């Protein structure tokens, strides 16, 4: 793939006429499982947009390893900006990275954060393309209550911004819905053992389900240990973050009664999604990295930047801010609209089925 890498190959020379976009994606750590699909999807966008150019200019991508500690990612972004080497930033990465990077990009370059996150981002020039708990967790809990009478929940997550704040939001939704949160267990990011958390669930009050705020490999390991104790036959699991490659890594014996709320699934039976899957397969073949929500979100981030630049006829942060409110475009997720720095989008509930998801309903 013809993608520059600031984190792996050094700061190489680029086409001075190109629009240069930093692509901050995890290449290591728990989120590293998403890196290959994020990079492949972004390369698909680059190939497509460069057939005609963007504002009459080619687009180049510079990969930044967002699996590093947040301060290192922020240092790389600052170095690229100070050197005039990126005109914008996007990519899927955890909220701790966003919190380190956003103060650096603010008032300098547009930054599209593509991951689902805890909500609340309001800094000018930071545009959020991902889902929030109000779109995912609250409606999914209501649907599971109304459909299967699931009312008593344990919450499990990693101990950083997104799980902490999302768990608090989930507790508020539970109270409003007449549900009960029995316990909240937060483990370190990049955990290798969930024995203590699972002991707490097994020995605690009888529950109906577990709400998971775990990333990538952490969720994979939790799923394996959860099923290894036979809990998958007793308790449902609900999560806003579970990609198709995470299903494969978890294994078919570890995904029973697993529900996911998200804005995109590879199996989404819409025309725009099917077209996207076809283009991805045509570009990279059947051996390409498995398409998933996290990878597709990078395509949304790049599409949003392209729409902003086209509407502004410029790449500067000042021009982009002038056209951002109400901007719309059509992508793999369908019709998208930017309001108050956040993309409005449809969110779906799906159930894991071996290596894919069975999309059940759109959540309201």
Buried (B, 14 or more C-beta within 10 A) or exposed (E): EEBBBBBEEEBEEBEEEBBBBBBBBBBEBBBBBBBBBBBBBBBBBBBBBBEEEBEEBBBBBBBBBBBBEBEBBBBBBBBBBEEEBBBBBBBBBBBBBBBBBBEBBBEBBBBBBBBBBBBEBEBEBBBBBBBBBEBBBBBBBBBBBEEEEBBBBBBBBBEBBBBBBBBEBBBBBBEEBEBBBBBBBBBEBBBEEBEEBBEBBEEEEEBBBBBBBBBBBBBBBBBBBBBEBEBBEBBBBBBBBBBBBBBBBBEEEBBBBBBBBBBBBBBBEBEBBEEBBEBBEEBBEEEBBBBBBBBBBBBBBBBBBBBBBBBBEBBBBEBBBEBBEEBEBEBBBBEBEBEEBBBEBBBBBBBBEEEBBEBBEEBE
